[in-house]
Amino acid sequence: MKRETEAELAILVVVVVWGANFAFIKAAVLEIPPLAFAALRFTVASILLAALVVHREGSVRWPPGTGWRVVALGLIGNTAYQAFFMMGIARTTAGNSALMVAPTPALIAIIAALTGVERLTRPVVLGIALTFVGVAMVVGQSASGPSAATLSGDLLVLAGGVCWAVYTVGVRAAALPISSLRLTALAMLTGTPVLVLLGSREAATFDWSGVSALAWGGTAYATFLGLCTAYVMFNFAVKVLGGPRTGVFLSLIPVVALFVAALLVAERPTVLQLTGTVFIIAGLLAARSRRGGDSRGAAGPTVDGMAGTR
């Protein structure tokens, strides 16, 4: 019970960090090419996380026989997800991007059920349904409709959401006997080289001397909090709570983004968006219900990596 409470607190921190992350990334990619930006932040984050793992655990090696699983997680959750998302958001609107990412919690639950990784209980299904309605209310009013001009970007962002859903279920299914800190570092180390390759041309031809302090600040936030801190806490939450329950919490991200926008640029939330927030919170409460059995499914026990993340 204590571990579940810690995991829920961890994922709430992740939601706040990632909700605000949209504004910081936006500030950075207005000046820095998107793939060069992704390559830079993942390179820095990989080095920092690897050094932290060595300092705390003595080694960054993975257990024998688990290498292919770590590589797969890194390529799906870091390389593919980031490449699709960064290329997509450059080709579509922020509102459309939010709509394309919104189904991710439902995708996590569906993939987990179809692959037999986790059982879906009625409380979790109800929670997913309520949060999905709420997210549609929060982001739908400000999102522009699909058009030929944004269709390619919309599809790329949606593909990124699918990659993140697969990664989330994969973290649970892999059940690696290592801490969340080491898992995050290893997945990032294996996923970063391809990102660097994809962004190398943009990085080599870009004039870095003209980047403003605001853009560098956005890069620092997106790297140290959005990656290093949030990824470790997210993986810990998935290992403890499972993919579907953790995914429901992600429905709060558009709400956080909405209120960050209200604070930073004085955009007042509408009645429909506030109503959607109520639906999302109701969905979270429903998903946390103990009725209907344990939603964590058949993945079995995992190592508690929280001690290695504090």
Buried (B, 14 or more C-beta within 10 A) or exposed (E): EEEBEBBBEBBBBBBBBBBBBBBBBEBBBEBBBBBBBBBBBBBBBBBBBBEBBBEBBEEBBBEEEBEEBBBBBBBBBBBBBBBBBBBBBEBBBBBBBBBBBBBBBBBBBBBBBEBEBBBBBEBBBBBBBBBBBBBBBBBBBBBEEBEEEBEEBBBBBBBBBBBBBBBBBBBBBBBBEBBBBBBBBBBBBBBBBBBBEBBEEBBEEBEEEEBEEEBBEBBBBBBBBBBBBBBBBBBBBBBBBBBBBBBBBBBBBBBBBBBBBEEEEEBEBBEBBBBBBEBBBBBBBBBBBEEBEEBBBEBEEBBBBBEBBE
